[in-house]
């Protein structure tokens, strides 16, 4: 049976989104510049009247995407900026159409340019997703894996495109789609597909990686839109 979000969970999602949207908007408008420090978790929680946990989840998601950096004992800082606001006006259907064409093609770049550190980051994302206790946490590390794949191309243009993809996947419309269709069984299947992608990339097998990426995206599209 598809998972149906409870009212508390829906509110939690909304709280996370409010904090996230604030950071992205502040980056877009220059309120926070690259390298600039964000308000503390306590300040953000008080400003938006949300829980500290909601703030942590929002910041963790942005950190996983590479938008923020955290420095122990110092605070949280804006990295190289945030995805442009226009990215958040694109529909999930448009994104899936583009991803089916673009993401298999980046396998060649990853196979050619990825470093040991890149593969370690992918493994971390896989492990954290597999250990995730909630769908929200799984989705956070799912998005982080796709960002890690983009970073492994060492191509800033590709990274920029994938940052826009991640921004759209954070939209409420996308979240509603996933709430309806992501069952525990499908989540396990996605995890296995992610493993197959990373395993192919680690062996520098571009053709196998392309096929694994395409199969995963087709599966995700079919689940999302009922094809």
NUNU-634640 format. One line per field, with one value per residue: y negated, x, z of N, C-alpha, C in turn. Coordinates in nm, 3 decimals. Layout:
! NUNU-634640
n_py = Y; ...
n_px = X; ...
n_pz = Z; ...
ca_py = Y; ...
ca_px = X; ...
ca_pz = Z; ...
c_py = Y; ...
c_px = X; ...
c_pz = Z; ...
END
This chain:
! NUNU-634640
n_py = 0.120; -0.229; -0.481; -0.704; -1.034; -1.140; -1.397; -1.526; -1.459; -1.581; -1.847; -1.862; -1.832; -2.071; -2.258; -2.205; -2.277; -2.552; -2.657; -2.577; -2.711; -2.973; -2.991; -2.945; -3.159; -3.373; -3.340; -3.378; -3.649; -3.779; -3.833; -3.656; -3.595; -3.400; -3.215; -3.350; -3.358; -3.161; -3.220; -3.084; -2.746; -2.761; -3.026; -3.019; -2.833; -2.974; -3.200; -3.099; -2.955; -2.674; -2.332; -2.242; -2.012; -2.016; -2.231; -2.129; -1.917; -2.054; -2.203; -1.996; -1.873; -2.074; -2.091; -1.837; -1.867; -2.040; -2.309; -2.433; -2.464; -2.318; -2.411; -2.287; -2.419; -2.675; -2.733; -2.746; -2.788; -2.959; -2.800; -2.782; -2.934; -2.908; -2.701; -2.860; -3.065; -3.021; -2.751; -2.632; -2.649; -2.454; -2.160; -1.828; -1.634; -1.748; -1.752; -1.476; -1.390; -1.527; -1.423; -1.154; -1.172; -1.310; -1.215; -0.940; -1.000; -1.128; -0.936; -0.866; -1.086; -1.064; -0.812; -0.876; -1.090; -1.066; -1.049; -0.869; -0.981; -1.079; -0.839; -0.739; -0.923; -0.865; -0.605; -0.663; -0.802; -0.596; -0.413; -0.567; -0.612; -0.353; -0.297; -0.469; -0.571; -0.678; -0.779; -1.041; -1.083; -0.894; -1.002; -1.236; -1.140; -1.003; -1.214; -1.333; -1.141; -1.158; -1.414; -1.372; -1.210; -1.393; -1.574; -1.413; -1.418; -1.632; -1.861; -2.171; -2.270; -2.050; -1.999; -2.227; -2.193; -1.962; -2.059; -2.220; -2.021; -1.891; -2.098; -2.115; -1.865; -1.904; -2.040; -2.094; -1.964; -1.750; -1.610; -1.529; -1.349; -1.146; -1.069; -0.934; -0.707; -0.577; -0.290; -0.063; 0.162; 0.064; -0.124; 0.038; 0.154; -0.072; -0.126; 0.097; 0.051; -0.187; -0.093; 0.075; -0.113; -0.263; -0.060; 0.013; -0.223; -0.242; -0.039; -0.147; -0.107; -0.231; -0.178; 0.016; -0.132; -0.339; -0.193; -0.103; -0.344; -0.442; -0.241; -0.270; -0.532; -0.505; -0.325; -0.482; -0.692; -0.551; -0.466; -0.713; -0.839; -0.649; -0.494
n_px = 0.085; 0.055; 0.238; 0.082; 0.106; 0.098; -0.077; 0.104; 0.348; 0.321; 0.316; 0.572; 0.725; 0.650; 0.757; 1.032; 1.063; 1.008; 1.229; 1.433; 1.357; 1.392; 1.674; 1.758; 1.632; 1.753; 2.011; 1.970; 1.892; 2.107; 2.113; 2.244; 2.572; 2.803; 3.010; 2.918; 2.783; 2.520; 2.221; 2.202; 2.097; 1.911; 1.824; 1.705; 1.502; 1.344; 1.279; 1.117; 0.934; 0.952; 1.055; 1.376; 1.469; 1.349; 1.485; 1.746; 1.718; 1.655; 1.891; 2.074; 1.998; 2.056; 2.328; 2.409; 2.362; 2.559; 2.524; 2.556; 2.811; 2.944; 3.115; 3.281; 3.235; 3.228; 3.009; 2.744; 2.775; 2.718; 2.794; 2.899; 2.687; 2.336; 2.091; 1.935; 1.638; 1.453; 1.465; 1.292; 1.044; 0.990; 0.830; 0.782; 0.744; 0.870; 1.130; 1.188; 1.176; 1.397; 1.603; 1.611; 1.734; 1.973; 2.117; 2.212; 2.412; 2.614; 2.766; 3.001; 3.167; 3.197; 3.322; 3.561; 3.669; 3.623; 3.733; 3.900; 3.800; 3.554; 3.415; 3.408; 3.239; 3.002; 2.957; 2.910; 2.668; 2.505; 2.514; 2.405; 2.149; 2.050; 2.042; 1.854; 1.587; 1.342; 1.120; 1.165; 1.433; 1.556; 1.501; 1.649; 1.916; 1.908; 1.882; 2.127; 2.304; 2.265; 2.359; 2.624; 2.705; 2.692; 2.891; 3.112; 3.168; 3.329; 3.271; 3.157; 2.934; 2.763; 2.724; 2.582; 2.342; 2.245; 2.208; 1.987; 1.802; 1.785; 1.675; 1.418; 1.321; 1.278; 1.044; 0.704; 0.513; 0.651; 0.716; 0.460; 0.393; 0.582; 0.508; 0.274; 0.351; 0.589; 0.665; 0.771; 0.879; 0.941; 1.128; 1.343; 1.405; 1.491; 1.724; 1.882; 1.912; 2.056; 2.294; 2.381; 2.437; 2.650; 2.839; 2.898; 3.013; 3.238; 3.395; 3.469; 3.312; 3.154; 2.941; 2.786; 2.717; 2.567; 2.345; 2.244; 2.178; 1.981; 1.786; 1.714; 1.608; 1.393; 1.237; 1.180; 1.039; 0.816; 0.694; 0.634; 0.454; 0.276; 0.309
n_pz = 0.000; -0.081; 0.094; 0.318; 0.417; 0.757; 0.946; 1.131; 1.007; 0.757; 0.840; 0.945; 0.712; 0.586; 0.762; 0.739; 0.473; 0.483; 0.620; 0.449; 0.210; 0.295; 0.322; 0.055; -0.073; 0.057; -0.035; -0.310; -0.319; -0.214; 0.051; 0.215; 0.146; -0.059; 0.152; 0.366; 0.701; 0.839; 1.039; 1.374; 1.463; 1.671; 1.649; 1.394; 1.440; 1.624; 1.475; 1.267; 1.404; 1.435; 1.498; 1.639; 1.524; 1.270; 1.159; 1.158; 0.978; 0.741; 0.702; 0.688; 0.451; 0.261; 0.304; 0.218; -0.050; -0.118; -0.091; 0.154; 0.407; 0.702; 0.992; 1.256; 1.575; 1.476; 1.300; 1.050; 0.701; 0.390; 0.092; -0.231; -0.321; -0.420; -0.591; -0.874; -0.845; -1.048; -1.100; -0.929; -1.037; -1.216; -1.339; -1.195; -1.399; -1.624; -1.529; -1.500; -1.767; -1.873; -1.712; -1.788; -2.033; -1.981; -1.746; -1.784; -1.966; -1.823; -1.713; -1.851; -1.799; -1.522; -1.496; -1.620; -1.470; -1.191; -0.851; -0.580; -0.346; -0.436; -0.486; -0.228; -0.108; -0.246; -0.148; 0.121; 0.101; 0.003; 0.219; 0.428; 0.330; 0.323; 0.592; 0.681; 0.887; 0.827; 0.561; 0.481; 0.560; 0.398; 0.144; 0.160; 0.156; -0.079; -0.264; -0.204; -0.300; -0.578; -0.615; -0.543; -0.751; -0.960; -0.876; -0.903; -1.170; -1.207; -1.342; -1.374; -1.506; -1.534; -1.261; -1.191; -1.334; -1.209; -0.954; -0.994; -1.055; -0.808; -0.656; -0.767; -0.696; -0.431; -0.418; -0.313; -0.473; -0.586; -0.353; -0.270; -0.472; -0.424; -0.167; -0.219; -0.359; -0.276; -0.140; 0.126; -0.007; -0.261; -0.193; -0.106; -0.351; -0.494; -0.349; -0.413; -0.684; -0.682; -0.569; -0.777; -0.975; -0.861; -0.820; -1.085; -1.177; -1.013; -1.110; -1.340; -1.563; -1.809; -1.987; -1.859; -1.635; -1.751; -1.842; -1.597; -1.468; -1.643; -1.622; -1.353; -1.349; -1.526; -1.384; -1.156; -1.277; -1.382; -1.146; -1.025; -1.202; -1.281; -1.512
ca_py = 0.000; -0.353; -0.548; -0.828; -1.111; -1.186; -1.543; -1.572; -1.447; -1.686; -1.972; -1.856; -1.863; -2.213; -2.332; -2.191; -2.354; -2.695; -2.692; -2.560; -2.821; -3.095; -2.991; -2.961; -3.296; -3.463; -3.328; -3.439; -3.794; -3.836; -3.855; -3.578; -3.582; -3.284; -3.232; -3.416; -3.267; -3.156; -3.225; -2.957; -2.661; -2.815; -3.149; -2.982; -2.769; -3.078; -3.289; -3.035; -2.883; -2.533; -2.258; -2.237; -1.898; -2.060; -2.315; -2.041; -1.843; -2.146; -2.236; -1.874; -1.855; -2.173; -2.053; -1.721; -1.914; -2.124; -2.451; -2.482; -2.393; -2.333; -2.411; -2.257; -2.527; -2.806; -2.755; -2.701; -2.893; -2.939; -2.759; -2.858; -2.988; -2.813; -2.691; -2.977; -3.054; -2.970; -2.606; -2.584; -2.662; -2.346; -2.050; -1.697; -1.565; -1.806; -1.708; -1.336; -1.381; -1.571; -1.332; -1.032; -1.198; -1.367; -1.145; -0.830; -1.053; -1.175; -0.822; -0.875; -1.186; -1.010; -0.706; -0.937; -1.190; -1.044; -1.016; -0.782; -1.058; -1.082; -0.710; -0.729; -1.003; -0.786; -0.495; -0.721; -0.829; -0.466; -0.357; -0.647; -0.587; -0.218; -0.298; -0.571; -0.520; -0.737; -0.811; -1.172; -1.067; -0.822; -1.096; -1.328; -1.077; -0.975; -1.337; -1.354; -1.052; -1.214; -1.528; -1.316; -1.166; -1.513; -1.628; -1.322; -1.451; -1.743; -1.951; -2.264; -2.285; -1.936; -2.019; -2.330; -2.133; -1.870; -2.140; -2.258; -1.901; -1.871; -2.202; -2.077; -1.747; -1.950; -2.108; -2.026; -1.877; -1.627; -1.538; -1.467; -1.233; -1.039; -1.022; -0.843; -0.586; -0.510; -0.187; -0.002; 0.252; -0.017; -0.186; 0.139; 0.166; -0.190; -0.110; 0.193; -0.014; -0.280; -0.011; 0.121; -0.228; -0.296; 0.052; 0.003; -0.339; -0.213; 0.048; -0.229; -0.047; -0.336; -0.125; 0.078; -0.240; -0.406; -0.106; -0.101; -0.474; -0.450; -0.150; -0.331; -0.648; -0.457; -0.269; -0.594; -0.762; -0.469; -0.470; -0.848; -0.884; -0.539; -0.444
ca_px = 0.000; 0.133; 0.243; 0.006; 0.165; 0.011; -0.076; 0.232; 0.456; 0.301; 0.359; 0.718; 0.775; 0.628; 0.854; 1.163; 1.060; 1.014; 1.368; 1.509; 1.324; 1.455; 1.816; 1.770; 1.592; 1.857; 2.124; 1.930; 1.882; 2.231; 2.106; 2.359; 2.664; 2.890; 3.103; 2.850; 2.734; 2.377; 2.180; 2.216; 1.979; 1.814; 1.766; 1.615; 1.384; 1.261; 1.229; 1.012; 0.845; 0.959; 1.140; 1.519; 1.487; 1.314; 1.596; 1.861; 1.691; 1.667; 2.032; 2.143; 1.968; 2.133; 2.469; 2.430; 2.362; 2.676; 2.487; 2.608; 2.920; 2.940; 3.247; 3.265; 3.275; 3.213; 2.874; 2.705; 2.807; 2.678; 2.909; 2.914; 2.559; 2.226; 2.028; 1.854; 1.497; 1.375; 1.463; 1.184; 0.917; 0.985; 0.747; 0.847; 0.741; 0.976; 1.259; 1.210; 1.207; 1.535; 1.695; 1.625; 1.829; 2.101; 2.194; 2.296; 2.527; 2.723; 2.846; 3.134; 3.246; 3.230; 3.422; 3.688; 3.722; 3.597; 3.846; 3.869; 3.715; 3.419; 3.351; 3.382; 3.119; 2.888; 2.934; 2.850; 2.527; 2.436; 2.501; 2.312; 2.014; 2.010; 2.017; 1.753; 1.472; 1.219; 1.120; 1.228; 1.578; 1.597; 1.498; 1.761; 2.040; 1.887; 1.921; 2.271; 2.376; 2.262; 2.451; 2.760; 2.733; 2.721; 3.020; 3.216; 3.203; 3.424; 3.226; 3.070; 2.807; 2.680; 2.687; 2.477; 2.218; 2.195; 2.159; 1.850; 1.720; 1.762; 1.583; 1.282; 1.281; 1.238; 0.916; 0.592; 0.445; 0.730; 0.699; 0.328; 0.400; 0.656; 0.428; 0.170; 0.396; 0.709; 0.638; 0.896; 0.933; 1.002; 1.248; 1.449; 1.442; 1.573; 1.855; 1.956; 1.946; 2.165; 2.415; 2.423; 2.496; 2.781; 2.930; 2.943; 3.102; 3.364; 3.475; 3.495; 3.238; 3.059; 2.821; 2.702; 2.665; 2.460; 2.227; 2.190; 2.115; 1.859; 1.687; 1.667; 1.524; 1.268; 1.160; 1.130; 0.935; 0.696; 0.629; 0.584; 0.345; 0.185; 0.321
ca_pz = 0.000; -0.078; 0.223; 0.327; 0.525; 0.863; 0.961; 1.187; 0.910; 0.658; 0.902; 0.954; 0.578; 0.561; 0.844; 0.675; 0.348; 0.515; 0.651; 0.325; 0.118; 0.345; 0.288; -0.090; -0.107; 0.107; -0.127; -0.437; -0.308; -0.162; 0.195; 0.261; 0.033; -0.046; 0.263; 0.477; 0.806; 0.862; 1.179; 1.445; 1.460; 1.767; 1.591; 1.284; 1.498; 1.684; 1.370; 1.187; 1.493; 1.401; 1.590; 1.606; 1.434; 1.135; 1.113; 1.130; 0.854; 0.628; 0.683; 0.645; 0.309; 0.186; 0.314; 0.133; -0.188; -0.140; -0.080; 0.282; 0.474; 0.848; 1.053; 1.399; 1.663; 1.413; 1.253; 0.917; 0.605; 0.251; 0.010; -0.355; -0.365; -0.422; -0.721; -0.906; -0.809; -1.160; -1.097; -0.845; -1.107; -1.313; -1.291; -1.186; -1.529; -1.706; -1.476; -1.532; -1.910; -1.892; -1.644; -1.867; -2.142; -1.936; -1.642; -1.835; -2.041; -1.737; -1.668; -1.912; -1.726; -1.390; -1.516; -1.660; -1.378; -1.049; -0.764; -0.467; -0.255; -0.495; -0.463; -0.084; -0.082; -0.294; -0.054; 0.240; 0.069; -0.003; 0.353; 0.509; 0.278; 0.363; 0.736; 0.711; 0.959; 0.775; 0.418; 0.464; 0.567; 0.278; 0.032; 0.177; 0.112; -0.222; -0.334; -0.184; -0.390; -0.713; -0.613; -0.541; -0.887; -1.040; -0.834; -0.950; -1.309; -1.202; -1.449; -1.304; -1.578; -1.492; -1.121; -1.187; -1.380; -1.108; -0.842; -1.030; -1.040; -0.664; -0.611; -0.807; -0.619; -0.298; -0.426; -0.249; -0.569; -0.595; -0.227; -0.269; -0.559; -0.357; -0.054; -0.267; -0.429; -0.224; -0.040; 0.174; -0.109; -0.366; -0.137; -0.113; -0.492; -0.529; -0.287; -0.494; -0.811; -0.653; -0.552; -0.910; -1.044; -0.803; -0.847; -1.224; -1.189; -0.943; -1.197; -1.460; -1.674; -1.844; -2.052; -1.755; -1.551; -1.827; -1.840; -1.460; -1.444; -1.723; -1.563; -1.228; -1.378; -1.585; -1.274; -1.074; -1.356; -1.389; -1.015; -0.998; -1.288; -1.309; -1.649
c_py = -0.124; -0.415; -0.676; -0.910; -1.151; -1.337; -1.592; -1.565; -1.554; -1.821; -1.976; -1.889; -2.013; -2.297; -2.326; -2.279; -2.504; -2.739; -2.684; -2.677; -2.952; -3.101; -3.014; -3.103; -3.395; -3.459; -3.395; -3.592; -3.860; -3.869; -3.777; -3.554; -3.454; -3.308; -3.296; -3.316; -3.277; -3.181; -3.088; -2.875; -2.716; -2.939; -3.116; -2.918; -2.873; -3.168; -3.229; -2.954; -2.735; -2.464; -2.265; -2.121; -1.935; -2.145; -2.227; -1.965; -1.931; -2.176; -2.114; -1.848; -1.949; -2.144; -1.936; -1.761; -1.999; -2.272; -2.513; -2.402; -2.419; -2.321; -2.397; -2.373; -2.666; -2.833; -2.701; -2.816; -2.856; -2.906; -2.845; -2.917; -2.878; -2.806; -2.813; -2.955; -2.997; -2.820; -2.554; -2.601; -2.549; -2.228; -1.921; -1.623; -1.617; -1.758; -1.563; -1.317; -1.418; -1.473; -1.203; -1.051; -1.234; -1.275; -1.022; -0.882; -1.097; -1.059; -0.827; -0.972; -1.133; -0.904; -0.765; -1.019; -1.160; -1.000; -0.918; -0.853; -1.064; -0.951; -0.689; -0.808; -0.929; -0.675; -0.546; -0.746; -0.699; -0.411; -0.433; -0.627; -0.452; -0.210; -0.393; -0.509; -0.572; -0.763; -0.945; -1.162; -0.993; -0.918; -1.195; -1.267; -1.026; -1.096; -1.362; -1.264; -1.109; -1.338; -1.480; -1.267; -1.285; -1.569; -1.544; -1.343; -1.554; -1.839; -2.044; -2.284; -2.173; -1.954; -2.122; -2.275; -2.043; -1.944; -2.187; -2.140; -1.879; -1.973; -2.167; -1.959; -1.783; -2.020; -2.025; -1.928; -1.744; -1.543; -1.466; -1.342; -1.117; -0.983; -0.917; -0.709; -0.514; -0.418; -0.134; 0.088; 0.173; -0.085; -0.088; 0.154; 0.048; -0.176; -0.012; 0.132; -0.115; -0.206; 0.033; 0.008; -0.254; -0.184; 0.045; -0.112; -0.310; -0.120; -0.021; -0.168; -0.143; -0.280; -0.060; -0.028; -0.313; -0.323; -0.104; -0.232; -0.484; -0.361; -0.209; -0.446; -0.607; -0.398; -0.380; -0.669; -0.683; -0.469; -0.605; -0.878; -0.770; -0.489; -0.291
c_px = 0.088; 0.129; 0.163; 0.060; 0.062; 0.017; 0.054; 0.346; 0.445; 0.346; 0.510; 0.781; 0.764; 0.728; 0.993; 1.170; 1.070; 1.157; 1.453; 1.485; 1.386; 1.602; 1.836; 1.737; 1.698; 1.980; 2.094; 1.936; 2.011; 2.225; 2.218; 2.448; 2.745; 2.998; 3.040; 2.791; 2.584; 2.346; 2.196; 2.087; 1.871; 1.745; 1.668; 1.488; 1.289; 1.200; 1.110; 0.914; 0.835; 1.052; 1.286; 1.545; 1.455; 1.426; 1.714; 1.840; 1.704; 1.813; 2.110; 2.120; 2.049; 2.283; 2.500; 2.435; 2.485; 2.647; 2.546; 2.731; 2.908; 3.081; 3.229; 3.319; 3.259; 3.072; 2.852; 2.718; 2.754; 2.802; 2.915; 2.786; 2.455; 2.168; 1.941; 1.707; 1.414; 1.366; 1.342; 1.046; 0.897; 0.909; 0.828; 0.851; 0.850; 1.113; 1.287; 1.243; 1.353; 1.634; 1.717; 1.722; 1.967; 2.182; 2.269; 2.422; 2.641; 2.808; 2.987; 3.222; 3.288; 3.340; 3.559; 3.751; 3.707; 3.722; 3.803; 3.776; 3.571; 3.346; 3.322; 3.257; 2.994; 2.854; 2.868; 2.701; 2.447; 2.410; 2.401; 2.168; 1.962; 1.979; 1.904; 1.631; 1.339; 1.233; 1.188; 1.380; 1.631; 1.603; 1.613; 1.889; 2.030; 1.931; 2.071; 2.353; 2.379; 2.351; 2.597; 2.800; 2.768; 2.858; 3.135; 3.251; 3.315; 3.400; 3.123; 2.936; 2.712; 2.634; 2.576; 2.342; 2.158; 2.149; 2.017; 1.756; 1.686; 1.664; 1.439; 1.232; 1.241; 1.102; 0.807; 0.524; 0.518; 0.713; 0.565; 0.326; 0.468; 0.578; 0.326; 0.226; 0.515; 0.672; 0.771; 0.960; 1.001; 1.129; 1.366; 1.498; 1.528; 1.714; 1.941; 1.999; 2.059; 2.298; 2.470; 2.491; 2.638; 2.881; 2.985; 3.041; 3.238; 3.454; 3.508; 3.429; 3.125; 2.931; 2.728; 2.640; 2.551; 2.332; 2.163; 2.120; 1.982; 1.750; 1.629; 1.571; 1.391; 1.177; 1.098; 1.020; 0.805; 0.620; 0.565; 0.456; 0.253; 0.191; 0.314
c_pz = 0.000; 0.060; 0.217; 0.442; 0.629; 0.870; 1.023; 1.087; 0.802; 0.713; 0.911; 0.820; 0.550; 0.639; 0.783; 0.550; 0.376; 0.542; 0.525; 0.229; 0.163; 0.304; 0.138; -0.133; -0.062; 0.017; -0.261; -0.431; -0.259; -0.015; 0.266; 0.140; 0.050; 0.060; 0.384; 0.575; 0.820; 1.009; 1.243; 1.432; 1.553; 1.710; 1.478; 1.337; 1.556; 1.577; 1.297; 1.270; 1.454; 1.502; 1.546; 1.509; 1.290; 1.077; 1.074; 1.000; 0.732; 0.598; 0.636; 0.497; 0.222; 0.190; 0.222; -0.014; -0.220; -0.130; 0.047; 0.323; 0.623; 0.903; 1.205; 1.483; 1.605; 1.364; 1.113; 0.819; 0.467; 0.169; -0.116; -0.405; -0.369; -0.561; -0.750; -0.879; -0.921; -1.161; -1.023; -0.910; -1.208; -1.255; -1.281; -1.319; -1.621; -1.661; -1.512; -1.679; -1.936; -1.832; -1.725; -1.983; -2.090; -1.845; -1.693; -1.904; -1.951; -1.685; -1.725; -1.837; -1.590; -1.402; -1.547; -1.549; -1.229; -0.974; -0.655; -0.369; -0.306; -0.466; -0.314; -0.047; -0.129; -0.197; 0.075; 0.218; 0.064; 0.136; 0.438; 0.461; 0.324; 0.512; 0.775; 0.778; 0.909; 0.626; 0.393; 0.465; 0.444; 0.159; 0.039; 0.121; -0.032; -0.303; -0.322; -0.275; -0.532; -0.723; -0.615; -0.679; -0.976; -1.006; -0.889; -1.097; -1.315; -1.319; -1.387; -1.374; -1.538; -1.348; -1.109; -1.230; -1.272; -0.982; -0.868; -1.015; -0.893; -0.610; -0.646; -0.725; -0.476; -0.299; -0.359; -0.344; -0.581; -0.468; -0.220; -0.356; -0.488; -0.239; -0.098; -0.313; -0.367; -0.109; 0.013; 0.070; -0.220; -0.317; -0.142; -0.257; -0.536; -0.471; -0.367; -0.627; -0.792; -0.638; -0.688; -0.988; -0.993; -0.829; -0.989; -1.242; -1.126; -1.024; -1.329; -1.585; -1.713; -1.904; -1.951; -1.665; -1.620; -1.820; -1.702; -1.427; -1.517; -1.663; -1.435; -1.256; -1.441; -1.478; -1.188; -1.147; -1.357; -1.256; -0.989; -1.075; -1.332; -1.450; -1.651
END
